[in-house]
């Protein structure tokens, strides 16, 4: 294991004092993440939308990013994105820079979902909000100018958990066809004793105790026996869309991400496992302090573009990556 030198220098900084209240933690998390990001990329346009549903009074705010150079009148692929934050932190504004970069890298219209946060809104509310946004994007494809046959569900960390859960819901509820899953260092089980948790429990940005806090906020009393849509590593993964799973080398969540990729593959799902060498959890925000972190976007873009233009058999045969990233 070789930690990126710039990441190591960032981690060596003295830790800030921990805020006392959840509201203060949320504000401080947003502030810190914004200081780590690089300059925002230009995109074609950004729109604030509202994913409503006849079945619910609560519309889900969605911020849409059209990639730079988008041709008007051309149906683009879509990427429905869930942000990180342990289901209980972070806001759309904190993800403006990453979503711009994802739109340009993937060539997709990125729909960033402002799902409600735990613990005020515990499981299954964040997942159902994300799924409602997915349904809305698919149902309004023509109006939005997207190709309903090329929808990717995506997210990083807790958002990747929601994307994986939404793929299961779409399969089990007969929901929209999903062309691809992009899961960036996903938490997919509540087991905090994996090999990577033992190796990286402290000192590598995300800690075991932080993940315990986040899981408890999301699941509460369900933590001991989590529903499969919250812990998809425990689910039947057959008949799911092809997937790209990205894991950071020095991340407590690495083992479960790799296990999820293996189980998808064993379940007959074409799966592309990408190792982000030298990176830690949350590196989607770190291009401003570690230039190598920006490589996440290039590799995600390559994987999504390949996934959307390939049949599953082609992905399985020629696009699959191993844990070495080769």
C-alpha atoms as one frame of an Amber mdcrd trajectory, in Angstrom:
protein
   0.000   0.000   0.000   1.416   3.380  -1.078  -0.526   6.440  -0.029  -0.447
   9.280  -2.541   2.129  11.824  -1.323  -0.256  14.776  -1.536  -2.977  12.815
   0.267  -0.437  11.898   2.970   0.507  15.562   3.406  -3.168  16.487   3.697
  -3.783  13.773   6.301  -0.765  14.988   8.311  -2.417  18.346   8.992  -3.567
  18.840  12.602  -7.207  17.772  12.974  -9.822  20.452  13.517 -11.941  20.529
  16.651 -15.044  18.339  16.335 -18.321  20.311  16.325 -20.773  19.357  19.044
 -24.143  19.361  17.272 -25.327  17.625  14.114 -26.173  21.000  12.588 -22.626
  22.216  13.253 -21.140  18.979  11.888 -23.138  19.438   8.691 -21.973  23.025
   8.252 -18.340  22.150   8.979 -18.395  19.152   6.632 -19.692  21.312   3.781
 -17.078  23.985   4.515 -14.154  21.557   4.629 -15.101  19.642   1.482 -15.456
  22.871  -0.482 -11.909  23.873   0.497 -10.491  20.598  -0.891 -11.970  20.744
  -4.371 -10.249  22.065  -7.457 -11.637  24.742  -9.743 -15.126  23.983 -11.092
 -15.350  22.994 -14.748 -17.566  24.846 -17.172 -20.678  22.968 -18.286 -23.332
  23.761 -20.854 -26.023  24.633 -18.314 -27.382  23.840 -14.868 -31.058  23.660
 -13.922 -32.819  23.200 -10.591 -35.721  20.798 -11.052 -38.315  19.075  -8.902
 -39.049  15.357  -9.092 -42.681  15.103  -8.047 -44.880  12.025  -7.791 -48.645
  11.431  -7.583 -47.903   8.957  -4.790 -46.219  11.550  -2.539 -46.686  15.151
  -1.466 -42.925  15.567  -1.075 -41.179  16.528  -4.291 -37.457  15.729  -4.458
 -35.180  18.606  -5.526 -32.831  17.653  -8.350 -30.027  19.735  -9.850 -29.222
  18.848 -13.469 -25.880  19.409 -15.213 -25.591  19.293 -19.003 -22.021  18.559
 -20.154 -20.021  21.198 -21.963 -20.596  21.216 -25.696 -23.997  19.514 -25.482
 -25.811  19.602 -28.807 -29.337  20.920 -28.430 -31.935  18.496 -29.710 -29.716
  15.457 -29.151 -30.923  12.922 -26.578 -28.042  12.479 -24.137 -27.519   9.663
 -21.649 -28.453  10.402 -18.042 -26.671   9.767 -14.775 -28.856   9.910 -11.654
 -26.418  10.717  -8.843 -26.575  10.379  -5.059 -24.104  12.390  -3.000 -22.084
  11.097  -0.063 -22.288  12.218   3.550 -23.231   9.074   5.423 -26.933   9.587
   4.618 -26.930  12.385   7.217 -24.555  15.107   5.958 -23.730  17.241   2.900
 -25.839  19.243   0.462 -26.212  19.779  -3.279 -23.993  22.863  -3.194 -21.079
  20.794  -1.915 -21.355  18.558  -4.962 -21.463  21.254  -7.608 -17.805  20.819
  -8.615 -17.845  16.981  -8.651 -21.099  16.891 -10.642 -19.722  19.309 -13.228
 -16.676  17.072 -13.647 -18.815  13.919 -13.864 -21.052  15.452 -16.519 -18.085
  16.374 -18.695 -16.226  13.104 -18.116 -19.198  10.815 -18.794 -21.002  12.868
 -21.441 -24.178  12.369 -19.395 -26.688  14.804 -18.048 -26.056  14.441 -14.310
 -29.142  14.637 -12.098 -27.889  15.292  -8.561 -30.559  14.189  -6.083 -31.201
  16.245  -2.935 -32.599  13.372  -0.875 -33.760  13.975   2.677 -31.198  13.271
   5.377 -31.112  10.971   8.386 -31.591  10.854  11.332 -34.573  13.152  10.809
 -35.447  11.027   7.773 -34.034   7.525   8.352 -34.150   4.489   6.073 -35.981
   4.031   3.760 -36.680   7.738   3.116 -33.328   8.683   1.491 -33.515   5.580
  -0.722 -37.133   6.212  -1.688 -36.289   9.838  -2.512 -33.475   8.691  -4.773
 -35.696   6.078  -6.404 -38.462   8.649  -6.930 -35.959  10.902  -8.703 -34.890
   7.974 -10.894 -38.510   7.270 -11.841 -39.107  10.940 -12.585 -36.047  11.211
 -14.830 -37.100   8.094 -16.751 -40.729   9.231 -17.040 -39.730  12.710 -18.263
 -36.924  11.631 -20.578 -38.385  13.281 -23.660 -38.992  16.600 -21.924 -35.531
  16.530 -20.358 -33.888  15.643 -23.677 -32.324  12.421 -22.452 -32.234   8.879
 -23.782 -34.333   6.694 -21.451 -32.484   3.587 -22.656 -29.156   4.965 -21.361
 -29.710   5.797 -17.698 -26.950   5.185 -15.171 -27.523   5.160 -11.416 -24.488
   6.491  -9.597 -23.145   7.895  -6.390 -20.205   8.026  -4.067 -20.133   6.480
  -0.588 -23.647   6.738   0.919 -24.904   7.908  -2.471 -23.434   4.785  -4.062
 -25.327   2.767  -1.464 -28.536   4.502  -2.578 -27.721   3.876  -6.239 -27.131
   0.165  -5.569 -30.351   0.002  -3.562 -32.259   1.753  -6.329 -30.982  -0.775
  -8.872 -32.398  -3.534  -6.659 -35.708  -1.682  -6.284 -35.982  -1.131 -10.028
 -35.477  -4.866 -10.594 -37.883  -5.940  -7.851 -40.604  -3.364  -8.574 -40.458
  -3.559 -12.343 -39.063  -0.041 -12.500 -37.186   1.720 -15.291 -34.482  -0.051
 -17.232 -31.073   0.929 -15.891 -28.194   0.660 -18.335 -25.320   0.898 -15.861
 -24.344   1.367 -12.215 -21.419   3.568 -11.180 -20.660   2.878  -7.511 -17.790
   4.927  -6.076 -16.397   3.457  -2.819 -19.820   2.143  -1.773 -20.797   1.041
   1.755 -22.794  -2.115   1.084 -22.882  -3.846   4.461 -22.918  -2.927   8.146
 -19.960  -5.183   9.019 -17.287  -2.907  10.534 -14.777  -5.715  11.022 -13.560
  -6.386   7.487  -9.884  -6.547   6.568  -9.867  -2.990   5.256 -11.583  -1.696
   8.397  -8.809  -3.317  10.410  -6.119  -1.816   8.162  -7.559   1.689   7.787
  -9.800   2.201  10.823  -8.043   5.452  11.784  -5.732   7.936  10.128  -7.040
   7.621   6.563  -9.722  10.346   6.544 -12.808   8.152   7.032 -12.742   6.282
  10.341 -14.556   3.236  11.620 -16.298   5.310  14.302 -17.539   7.809  11.717
 -19.060   4.974   9.704 -20.656   3.569  12.847 -22.209   6.997  13.513 -23.507
   7.219   9.938 -24.973   3.706   9.867 -26.702   4.339  13.203 -28.147   7.612
  11.917 -29.487   5.876   8.800 -30.729   2.569  10.208 -31.254   3.153  13.927
 -32.558  -0.042  15.519 -32.331  -1.865  12.168 -28.527  -1.765  12.298 -28.186
  -5.265  13.742 -30.342  -6.768  10.988 -30.221  -4.387   8.038 -32.723  -4.565
   5.154 -31.156  -5.827   1.945 -31.873  -2.531   0.159 -29.690  -0.798   2.761
 -27.052  -3.553   2.838 -27.088  -4.826  -0.759 -24.111  -7.132  -0.227 -26.652
  -9.382   1.549 -29.107  -9.336  -1.384 -29.608 -11.577  -4.402 -27.686  -9.644
  -7.060 -28.825 -11.536 -10.136 -30.399  -9.717 -13.083 -28.953  -6.337 -12.131
 -27.496  -3.826 -14.614 -23.802  -3.974 -15.497 -21.733  -2.202 -12.882 -18.558
  -0.247 -12.345 -17.347  -0.404  -8.742 -14.564   1.996  -7.768 -12.653   1.470
  -4.512  -9.952   3.610  -2.913  -6.791   1.753  -1.965  -6.575   3.134   1.597
 -10.229   3.105   2.610 -12.061   1.217   5.377 -14.754   0.429   2.778 -12.396
  -1.170   0.262 -13.043  -4.797   1.299 -16.824  -4.579   1.009 -16.601  -2.774
  -2.336 -14.375  -5.530  -3.692 -16.683  -8.172  -2.210 -19.661  -6.516  -3.864
 -17.926  -6.514  -7.241 -17.092 -10.210  -6.837 -20.655 -11.094  -5.859 -22.069
  -9.148  -8.798 -19.745 -11.013 -11.159 -20.609 -14.364  -9.553 -24.299 -13.487
  -9.991 -23.824 -13.065 -13.731 -23.630  -9.256 -13.716 -20.831  -7.845 -15.920
 -18.699  -5.906 -13.469 -15.794  -3.513 -13.818 -13.731  -3.189 -10.608 -11.406
  -0.180 -10.496  -8.806   0.424  -7.802  -7.969   4.087  -7.143  -4.316   3.684
  -6.236  -3.053   5.728  -3.311  -6.446   7.283  -2.670  -8.600   7.512   0.446
 -12.335   7.724   0.991 -13.818  11.002  -0.191 -11.169  11.598  -2.855 -13.870
  12.816  -5.254 -13.423  16.136  -3.390  -9.627  16.217  -3.164  -8.381  17.396
  -6.560  -7.539  20.764  -4.999  -5.058  19.218  -2.549  -4.035  16.096  -4.490
  -4.037  16.484  -8.293  -3.998  12.700  -8.759  -7.466  12.551  -7.199  -8.875
  14.079 -10.383  -8.093  10.784 -12.088 -11.287   9.444 -10.544 -13.332  11.454
 -13.031 -11.388  10.315 -16.088 -11.689   6.675 -15.086 -15.369   7.002 -14.185
 -16.005   8.702 -17.510 -14.198   5.994 -19.452 -16.115   3.259 -17.618 -19.549
   4.839 -18.040 -19.013   5.660 -21.709 -17.845   2.087 -22.347 -20.764   0.672
 -20.396 -23.324   2.715 -22.274 -22.024   1.856 -25.727 -21.399  -1.843 -25.075
 -23.636  -4.836 -24.703 -23.217  -6.741 -21.423 -21.356  -9.536 -23.179 -18.866
  -7.070 -24.624 -18.302  -5.474 -21.227 -17.723  -8.850 -19.625 -15.284  -9.910
 -22.299 -13.306  -6.793 -22.980 -14.014  -3.894 -20.607 -13.721  -5.571 -17.226
 -10.968  -4.268 -14.965  -9.366  -6.149 -12.128  -8.546  -4.859  -8.685  -5.154
  -3.812 -10.020  -6.835  -1.278 -12.261  -5.298  -2.813 -15.426
